Amino acid sequence: MAMHAMILAAGRGERMRPLTDTTPKPLLRAGGRPLIEYHIAALVAAGVRDIVINHAHLGAQIEAALGDGSRLGARLRYSDEGEAALETGGGIFRALPMLGEGPFLVVNGDVWTDYPFERLSARAADMTAARDLAYLVLVDNPAHHTRGDFALVGERVRDDAPEAAARLTFSGIGLYRGALFAGCEDGAFALAPLLRRAMGQGRVGGERYAGRWVDVGTPERLAALDAELGGGAALHGEGA
C-alpha cells in the first residue's frame, strides 16, 4: 500500500509579516525555490507521491502555483480550510479521508530539512505492528527553543521522562495513524494534547535526527537559509 503524506501549509505566518501579507508562507522562496517545493521533491524522491496540502490564508495562491503536482512528479490534493485555519490537529483530522488506510507522513510546511523521508516509509510497518499511534522525528533544540518539547528514552517519546533525559524539539515531521484522532470532531484543535495522551499510553516512538533542519519562522531565518542555499529572492516571494 502506497504511503500518503500531508504538508501543513495553513498557518497565517504572523511572525513572517509583512512578507505573508501578500504571499502564503509555504511559497516564500529560499535558494530560488518556494519552501514547499523542497518537501514535495524530497517526498517524491522517497517514493511518496500522493500528497495532501491544507491551506487557509491566501491558499488559492498555493493551488495556482502547484496545480495537480504533475510537473513535480506528485499527485497533489488540497484541503481548503477557508480563512480560519483549523490548527495542526484539526487540519489533519479534516484531511483524514484523503490520507489512506495506513500510517501517513506529515511535515510542517515552514521547516526546511534534508531528512530522508524514505526512513519513515520503512518505519510504517514496524509502527503498525507495535500498535503505536505516532512516530516523531526530534532534533536538537535550536537557539530560539532551548527548552525543547519531548524526551527520547530509547526509541520511545515521552513527555514525563526522568530528569536525566534531555528534552529535544519536535521537528514537525512525523508518522501518524488515524486512530490517534479517535473521538475528535471537525473544528480547530491542537495536535500536542493527542500526542501527549498517546505518550502516556506508551504508544509513541521516535528518533533523534542530527542532520540539517531549520524552523523558517522569521524573515531573518528565511534570509539566512536563502543565503545558505545560494538564492536571492527569498524575501520577496517572486514567481510563487
RAMODA-V402670 format. One record per residue. N is the residue number from 0. SS is DSSP state (H for helix, E for strand, C for the rest). D_FIRST is the distance of its C-alpha to the first C-alpha in Angstrom with 2 decimals. Layout:
BEGIN
n-><N/N>
ss-><SS/SS>
d_first-><D_FIRST/D_FIRST>
END
This chain:
BEGIN
n-><0/1/2/3/4/5/6/7/8/9/10/11/12/13/14/15/16/17/18/19/20/21/22/23/24/25/26/27/28/29/30/31/32/33/34/35/36/37/38/39/40/41/42/43/44/45/46/47/48/49/50/51/52/53/54/55/56/57/58/59/60/61/62/63/64/65/66/67/68/69/70/71/72/73/74/75/76/77/78/79/80/81/82/83/84/85/86/87/88/89/90/91/92/93/94/95/96/97/98/99/100/101/102/103/104/105/106/107/108/109/110/111/112/113/114/115/116/117/118/119/120/121/122/123/124/125/126/127/128/129/130/131/132/133/134/135/136/137/138/139/140/141/142/143/144/145/146/147/148/149/150/151/152/153/154/155/156/157/158/159/160/161/162/163/164/165/166/167/168/169/170/171/172/173/174/175/176/177/178/179/180/181/182/183/184/185/186/187/188/189/190/191/192/193/194/195/196/197/198/199/200/201/202/203/204/205/206/207/208/209/210/211/212/213/214/215/216/217/218/219/220/221/222/223/224/225/226/227/228/229/230/231/232/233/234/235/236/237/238/239>
ss-><C/C/C/E/E/E/E/E/C/C/C/C/C/H/H/H/C/C/H/H/H/C/C/C/H/H/H/C/E/E/C/C/E/E/H/H/H/H/H/H/H/H/H/H/H/C/C/C/C/E/E/E/E/E/E/C/C/C/H/H/H/H/H/H/H/H/C/C/C/H/H/H/C/C/E/E/E/E/E/E/C/C/C/C/C/C/H/H/H/H/H/H/H/H/H/H/H/H/C/C/C/C/C/E/E/E/E/E/C/C/E/E/E/C/C/C/C/H/H/H/H/H/H/H/H/H/H/H/H/C/C/C/C/E/E/E/E/E/E/C/C/C/C/C/C/C/C/C/C/E/E/E/E/C/C/E/E/E/C/C/C/C/C/C/C/C/E/E/E/E/E/E/E/E/E/E/C/H/H/H/H/C/C/C/C/C/C/C/C/C/C/H/H/H/H/H/H/H/H/H/C/C/C/E/E/E/E/E/C/C/C/C/E/E/E/C/C/C/H/H/H/H/H/H/H/H/H/H/H/C/C/C/C/C/C/C/C/C/C/C>
d_first-><0.00/3.78/6.38/9.32/12.87/16.28/19.64/22.55/25.33/27.52/30.21/33.77/34.60/38.06/38.78/38.10/40.74/42.46/39.67/37.25/39.93/39.03/35.67/32.52/31.84/28.49/30.47/33.23/33.41/33.64/34.27/34.56/31.02/29.67/28.12/24.86/24.35/24.24/21.14/19.44/20.47/19.31/15.80/15.56/17.08/14.44/11.70/10.95/12.24/11.47/14.37/16.57/20.20/22.67/26.31/29.78/32.88/33.31/29.70/30.64/31.41/27.85/26.54/29.42/28.81/25.08/24.65/21.30/20.44/20.71/23.56/21.47/18.47/16.43/15.50/17.53/18.14/20.99/22.07/25.85/27.74/31.16/33.83/33.30/30.24/28.45/28.31/25.19/24.34/25.23/23.41/20.04/20.77/21.59/18.42/16.12/15.57/14.10/11.76/8.87/8.63/7.80/10.11/11.01/13.53/17.00/19.93/23.47/24.67/28.08/27.36/27.39/25.87/24.93/22.32/19.61/16.36/14.45/16.08/14.07/10.68/12.29/13.65/10.73/10.56/14.36/14.66/13.10/15.27/18.23/17.88/18.36/18.14/18.34/18.57/21.18/22.48/26.28/28.93/32.68/34.71/35.95/39.61/39.06/37.14/38.89/38.29/34.53/32.11/30.76/31.49/29.31/30.52/28.81/25.12/25.77/26.52/29.60/31.93/34.80/34.86/38.16/40.48/40.04/36.38/36.25/34.36/31.93/30.62/27.18/25.83/23.88/20.60/18.32/15.11/15.36/14.18/15.42/17.86/19.82/21.16/22.32/25.73/25.63/27.08/26.85/29.20/29.91/29.29/28.58/25.59/27.83/29.19/25.76/24.99/28.45/28.04/24.87/26.80/29.60/27.35/26.28/22.61/22.19/21.54/22.27/23.79/26.69/26.15/29.38/28.55/29.44/28.83/31.02/31.30/32.61/34.45/37.91/39.62/41.01/37.67/36.35/39.46/39.11/35.52/36.66/39.49/37.30/34.94/38.00/37.75/40.43/39.10/37.18/39.84/40.06/36.64/37.95/35.81/33.07>
END
